[in-house]
Amino acid sequence: MQNVPVTPADPCLRLLGRMDLSRTPVALDWTGSGLECAFRGSDLWAELEAPAFSPIMWMIVLADGAPVTRFPVEPGIRFYPLLLGMSPDHVRTVTLLKETQCMPDSPEATVFLHSLRLEGALEALPEYRYKIEFIGDSLTSGEGSLAPRGNDEWITPWFSARGNYSWVACRELNAERRILSQSGWGVCWDWEHNPEHTLTAHYEEIAGVLRGAAAEKRGCTKPYDFSSWKPDLVCIRLLTNDNNGMVMQKSFEADRETVIRGAVNLLHLVRKNNPQAKICWILPASDCRPELAQVAVRRAREEGMSGLYSFALPDYHEEDMGARFHPNAAWNRKAGLLLADWLKKEVLC
C-alpha cells in the first residue's frame, strides 16, 4: 500500500468545504466538508484525527454517490477503511464527508484529515458543471434527518450532510456544494433572540462561528479567500430562527424592519463577495413569516441588485418529521428534487 498526504496542492484530490488551505492537516469543520478522489483499486483508507473526545463527529463514505459506510471518528489519530475488496477494473469517485455541523460550544471539536492509504491509484477527477454555496441553519445542517419520528435528542448521529435537500439538489444538478450552516442561528439573531449568533457576522471568515484558541489555531477566524472558489449560485435558507426569536420575545412589530433590513444587508454582503453568482433565498416555512424574505429580495432589487430569486419549498408535516420537529431524509429528498428542478428551469438555464 502507498500513503498519500492530503494537501491542497495534490491535483488528484478535491477538498470540499471552507478550510484554511495554508495549513496541514486540513480541518473539516463545516457540514459537508471533506475530500473527493477518483480511485482505481481494491482498498482505500483515510487517516483521520479527532482532537476532542466529544461531541462525536460522524463521517460518511460514498462511491459514485452511493453510500458505502458511515462511522464516528474516535479520539486520537487512526486509519479508517473507506473501501475494501473492490474490483480494480473500475474507477470510482470516492467522497468522504463530515456529517456533523460546527459545534460553537465545543470549538476544539473537529476532524483533521491527514492522509490516504491505498492499494491502487488515484486518477484525474471529473469536473462538476456548477458550484453552489448554501447558507443556512439546522435545516441545512440536516439536523434530525436520520432520526426516527418523534425523537427529541440533540445528538450528532442524527445530523447528515447527505440526508438533506442540498445534497440531493446538487446531485441532480452535477454541482459541487459548500455549506455554511448552524443550528439555531439566523440573520439578525438566533432562536433565543441573541444577536451574537448570526451567519451574517461570520460570512467573510473561514469558519468564524467557531471561536477560541483551538479554532483560531486551525484558521477558523481568518478572512476567507473568495477568489479560491467561485460559486455559480448562492442559496440562502435563513430567517426561520429570526422569526422564532421574535416569537419568543413577542417583538414582531418592533423587529420587522430590522429583520428585513438585515436580510437585505446579507444579500449585499453575498453579492459583494460573489459578484458573478446568482442568489436564491429559499423561503422559511409558511408559519415562519416567509413574506419577510420576499420583501427583502424585492427591496434589494429596488436598490439595484440583479440575479436575485426566491423559492418556496413545501411545508413539512407530522409524517415528515425526524428528530426535534425537523424534516426527515425522505422529505429532504423530495425538497431537493423540487429545488433542483426549479433551478434548472428558472435560474441555471
N, C-alpha and C positions, 0 to 999 in steps of 0.2 A: 504494500500500500504506500501511497505517497501522501505527504502532507502539503496543503496549500494554505499559506497565511491569507486571511481575509483582509484585503487592503482596497481602498477606493481606486487605486491605480490599475488593478487587475482587469483587463478588458473582457475576461470571461465571467466576471461576477457583476451582477446588478444589485446594488444596495438600495433597499426600499425604505422610504421614510426620511424624515428630517433627522440629521445627526451631525456631530462635529467630525468632518472628514479630515481634519488635521491631526487626529489622534487615533491610535490603535491600542487595544482592541476597540472596535466601534461599539457604541452603546445603543441598544434598542429600547427606546422609551415610549414613543407613541404607539397607539393601536395600529396594527398592520405593518409595523416596521420589520425589516428582516433582510432576506437575501434571496436571489434567484440565480440559477445557473442552468446551462444545458449540459446534461450529464449522459455519457455513454459508458456503461459499465455495470458491474454487479452490485457493489456495496458503496454506500456513501454515508459518512458520519460528519457531525458538526461538533466542534469543541466550544462549549458554552460555559458561562460563569454567572452565577447568581451571587452578588456580594452581600446580600441581606437574607436572613432566614425567613422573613415574612414582610409583606404579603407575598404569596407564592405567584410567580409569573408562569403563564402557560404558553406553549408553542404548538403550532400545527404545521404538518408537512403535507404538501400537495405534489402530485406528479401529473403534469399536464392538466392541472386544475382539479383533479380528483383527490379527495382526502385519503392519506395513507395512514397517518398516526397523529395522535395528539398527546402531549405529555407536559408535566410540570418540570421546571428547571430547579434542581436541587441546589442547596447552598454549596458553594465551592465551585471548582472547575472540573469538568469531566466531558468525555465524548458521549454523544447521543446518536443512536442509529436513525438515519433518515430513510434510507432504502437498503434492503438486504435481499440477496439472492435474485436480483433482476437479470433479465436477458441482456447481454451486451450488444445484441443486434439492433437495439432501439436507442434513439436519442430522446431523452425526456427533459422537459422543462420542470425543474425541481424548485419549489417555492417553500421557504421556511419563514413563517410569520409569527410575530408575537401577538397573542390573542388578547392580552391584558392591557388595559389603558395605563397611562401615567398615574402614579399614586402620590399626590401632593403631600399627604400626611406622612408618607414614608419616602422621602426623596432619595434615600440611599438605595431603594429597591429598583433594580433594572436588570437587563440581561446583556452581558458582554459577549460579542461574537469574535472568537479568536482565530479559528482555522477550520478547514475541511480536511478530512482524511478519506481517500477514495481508492477503490480498486476499479480503475477505468481512466477516463479522461474527460476534461471539460472542453466544450466546443463553443462556437460563436452563438450568442443568444439572438433569437428573432426580436425585431423591434416592435414596439406597440404602435398602434395608429394614433392614439391620443394620450394625453396626460391630464388627469383630473385630481384636483385637491378638494377635500371635504373638510369643512369647519363645523363642528357640532358639539353635542352634549352626549348624555348617556345613550340616546337613540342612535348615534353614530359610533359610539364605542361598542355597540352590540350588547349593552348590559341586559342581563336576564334572558337573552335569546335562546340559550341552550338549556334553561331550567324547566322543570315541569310546571304546569299551570298552578297558580296559587302559592308558589314558593315565595317566602319573604326574606330569604337570606341575601345579604350583600356580601358575596364571596367571589373570588376571582375565577373559579371554574365556569361560572355562568356567563362571563364575557366572551365575545367572539368577534374576531376580525373577519372571519369568513361567513359566519352566520348572520350577516347583516346586509341591508339593502345596498350599501355602497360596493361591496364585493360583487354582488350579483349584477349590478348595473355595469360595472367596469368589465366584468367577464363578457357580457353581451356586446359591449362597445369596443372590445380589444383595447382597453385603456390601462395604463399604469396608474396606480392610485397612491395618494398620500392623504393621511388623516391627521387632523388636529382636533381632538375631541376630549371633553372632560365632563364626567357625570356631575350634574347639578349646577354647572356653570352657565353663564349667559353672556349677553352683550353688555349690559349695564350693571348687573348684579347676579347673584346666584339664587337658588330656590328659597333661601332664607333672607333674601334682600341684602346680602353682604356685597358691597361694591368692590371688594378686593378680589373677588373671584370672577374674572371676565376673560373670555378668549380675546377680546379686543386688545386688552392691555399687553398681551404676550404674543401677538401675531407676528411681530417682527423679530422674535427671538427663536432660537433653535427649538428649545422645549422649555420655555420660560414659566410654565405652570409649576415646574419643579424648582424649588429654591434651596438654599443651604450649601454647606461646604462640599458635600458629595456631588450634588448636581452641578455646581459651578466647576468642579474639577473635571467633569466629563463634557463640559461645554454647553450645558443646557441654557444658560443665561446669555450666551454670546449672540450678537446680531446674526440673523440668518442671511445667507447669500442668495438672494432671489434669482440671480443670474445662473445659478448652478442647476436649476430645474424649473423650466418654464411651462406652467400648465396651460392647456388649451381652454380649460373650463375650471372655475371655482364654484363649488356648491356650498351654500351656507344653510345649515339647518339649526337655527337658533331662535330664541325668544320664548321657547316653552318655559324655561326656568325664570326668565324675567317676569313672565306672566304669573308663575307660581309665587314669586316673591311679592308681587303686588297683591295677590290673593291673601297671602299670609299677613301683609301689613294693612290690607283693606285700603289701598292707596291708588287705585286705578286712575281716578280723575286727576289726582295730583301728579302721577308719574307718567301719564300717557304721552305727553310731548317729549319727556326725557327719553323714553324708550324709542320713540320714532326717530328722534334726532341721533340717538346712539346707534341705531341701525343704519341710518344714512352715513354717519361717520365711519362705520365699519366698511360699508360699501366703498367709500372714498379711499380708505386705507388699503383695501384689497386691490382696487384699481391702480393706486399709486405704485404698488409693488409688482403688479402683474398687468402692465399696460396693454398687452396683446390678448389677454384672456377674456372670454365671455364669463358672466357671473349669473348664477341662478340661485334665488332664495327659495329653498324648499320650506313651504309654509308650515307653521305649527298646526296641530290638530284643531278641529273646529271648536273645541271647548277651551282653547288657549289663545283666543283673540288673534287669529291669522290676519285680520284686517290691518293690524299694526305693521306687519311686514309689507303688506301690499301698499300701504300709504308710504312707507319708507322707500320702496322701489320707485313708486311714482314720483316722489319728491326728488330722488337722486336723478331721475331722468330730466326733471324740470331744471335741475342745476347743471345740466349739460352732459351727464354720463350716458353713454350708449352701451349696447351689448348687454343689457340687463333683462332678466327674465324672472318669473315666479312660477312655481308649480305646486299643486296641492296633491299630496298622497291621500289615499282613502284612510279614514279613521280606523283604528283597531278596537276590537270589542272583546268581551269576556272570552270568547272561544279562541281568540288570537293571542292570549296572554302567555308569557313565560313567567319570570320572577319579578316581583315588586311592581306589578302593573305595567311592565314593559312588553313589547310585542315579541313573539317567539320567532324562531328561524323560518317557519313556513310563511308567516306574514311578511317577514323581511324579504323572502324570495319573491313573493308577489309584488311587493313595493318596488324592489329593484328592477324587475322586469318592466313594470309600468314606467318607471323613471327612464330606463334605457330607451324604451320605445318612443317616449315623448322627446327625449333629447335628440334621437336620430332624426325625427321629423321636423322639430322646431328650432333646434339650437346648433347641432353639429352637422347640419345638412350643407 
